[in-house]
Amino acid sequence: MVKLREPLIVDSVSPLDEKINVGAFTLTFRGLLYLRGSLILAYTFYAKHTPAGYVAALATFTVGLTLVFYPPKSQSIETIIILAAAYLAGTVKAGGNKQPAPRGGGRTQPQRPQKQKAPSRPPQPQPRIQIQTQTSIQTPSRRPAPLSPRIRRKP
């Protein structure tokens, strides 16, 4: 059975990661900077007193709270945001910038020229099948029978 390795979480040593007890919460200096910055930016949007400004202020404040209370993982939220922005800008490919490892134990062989495919012909249009139906409406030569029987009176 294969034993899987556990991911190693390496905490960076930084004075911004010092913990502060604030009531029931434990924050870091980095979290306080994020909170302060998001509040200042959200207030600038809120001060415009427009519906778009209110929405932008709420989104900014939500992002700030996410940055403050995001649990520590092996990949930080800042890295995820930076990679997402780079992907949307088109500077990073979906699989990353990894290049495949060469095969053959590191020995390289001259590459053979690849065969080029012959240009394929465009698909021929399929013939249309037309079904012609003939419908004719025949009018009766005599009157149709009434729905209720007529009672004839004798004179």
C-alpha positions in Angstrom: 0.0 0.0 0.0 1.3 3.4 -0.9 1.8 5.8 2.0 0.8 9.4 1.1 2.9 12.3 2.4 1.2 15.0 4.4 1.6 18.5 3.1 4.1 20.6 5.0 2.9 24.0 6.2 5.7 26.4 6.6 4.9 29.5 8.5 6.9 32.5 7.5 8.5 34.5 10.3 7.3 38.1 10.2 6.5 40.8 12.7 3.1 41.1 11.0 2.2 37.6 12.2 2.3 38.5 15.9 -1.0 37.6 17.5 -3.2 40.1 19.4 -6.1 39.0 21.5 -9.1 41.3 20.7 -12.0 40.2 22.9 -13.1 36.8 21.7 -10.9 36.9 18.6 -7.2 36.5 18.0 -6.0 38.8 15.2 -2.6 39.4 13.7 -1.0 42.8 12.8 -1.4 41.7 9.2 -5.1 41.2 9.8 -5.5 44.5 11.4 -3.8 46.2 8.4 -6.1 44.4 6.0 -9.1 45.4 8.1 -8.0 49.0 8.4 -7.3 49.2 4.6 -10.6 47.6 3.6 -12.5 49.9 5.9 -10.8 53.1 4.5 -11.5 51.9 0.9 -15.0 50.9 1.7 -15.7 54.2 3.3 -14.6 56.1 0.2 -17.1 54.1 -1.9 -19.8 54.5 0.7 -19.3 58.3 0.9 -20.4 58.7 -2.7 -24.0 57.9 -1.7 -24.9 56.0 -4.8 -26.3 52.4 -5.1 -23.1 51.4 -7.0 -21.0 52.9 -4.2 -22.9 51.0 -1.6 -22.4 47.7 -3.4 -18.7 48.4 -4.0 -18.3 49.3 -0.3 -20.0 46.0 0.8 -17.8 44.0 -1.6 -14.7 45.7 -0.4 -15.5 45.2 3.2 -16.4 41.5 2.6 -13.0 40.9 0.9 -11.3 42.6 3.8 -13.0 40.4 6.3 -12.2 37.3 4.2 -8.5 38.3 4.3 -8.6 38.8 8.1 -10.4 35.6 9.1 -9.2 33.2 6.4 -7.7 30.2 8.1 -3.9 29.6 7.6 -3.3 27.0 4.9 -0.3 25.9 2.9 -1.4 28.4 0.2 -2.4 31.8 1.5 -5.4 33.7 0.3 -3.1 36.5 -1.0 -1.4 33.9 -3.3 -4.8 32.6 -4.5 -6.0 36.2 -5.3 -2.8 37.0 -7.1 -2.9 33.8 -9.2 -6.6 34.3 -10.0 -5.9 37.9 -11.2 -2.9 36.7 -13.3 -5.0 33.9 -14.8 -7.8 36.3 -15.7 -5.2 38.7 -17.2 -4.0 35.9 -19.4 -0.4 35.8 -18.1 -0.7 32.3 -16.5 -1.9 29.2 -18.2 -4.5 27.0 -16.6 -2.0 24.2 -15.7 0.6 26.6 -14.5 4.0 27.3 -16.2 5.3 23.8 -15.7 7.1 22.2 -18.6 7.0 18.4 -19.1 10.0 16.5 -18.0 12.0 15.0 -20.8 11.6 11.2 -21.3 14.5 8.8 -21.6 16.3 9.4 -18.3 17.5 12.8 -19.2 19.1 11.9 -22.5 17.9 14.0 -25.3 17.5 12.8 -28.9 17.1 14.9 -31.9 13.5 15.5 -32.5 12.0 14.1 -35.7 10.0 16.4 -37.8 6.3 15.8 -37.3 4.2 14.8 -40.2 1.7 17.4 -41.3 -1.8 16.4 -41.8 -3.2 16.8 -45.2 -5.8 19.5 -45.2 -9.2 17.9 -44.8 -11.9 18.7 -47.2 -14.9 20.6 -46.0 -17.9 18.3 -45.4 -20.2 17.9 -48.3 -23.7 19.1 -47.8 -26.1 16.3 -47.3 -28.9 16.1 -49.9 -32.2 17.3 -48.5 -35.0 14.8 -48.7 -38.3 16.5 -49.6 -41.5 14.7 -48.8 -44.4 15.9 -50.7 -47.8 15.2 -49.3 -51.0 15.7 -51.2 -54.0 16.7 -49.2 -57.3 17.4 -50.8 -60.3 18.6 -49.2 -63.4 17.0 -50.6 -66.7 18.7 -50.1 -69.7 16.5 -49.6 -72.2 16.5 -52.4 -75.1 16.4 -50.1 -75.8 18.0 -46.8 -74.3 16.4 -43.8 -76.6 14.6 -41.4 -77.6 16.8 -38.5 -76.5 15.9 -35.0 -79.9 15.5 -33.7 -82.5 13.5 -35.6 -85.3 15.5 -37.2 -88.8 14.7 -36.4 -90.9 15.0 -39.4 -94.5 15.8 -39.0 -97.1 14.4 -41.2 -99.4 16.9 -42.7 
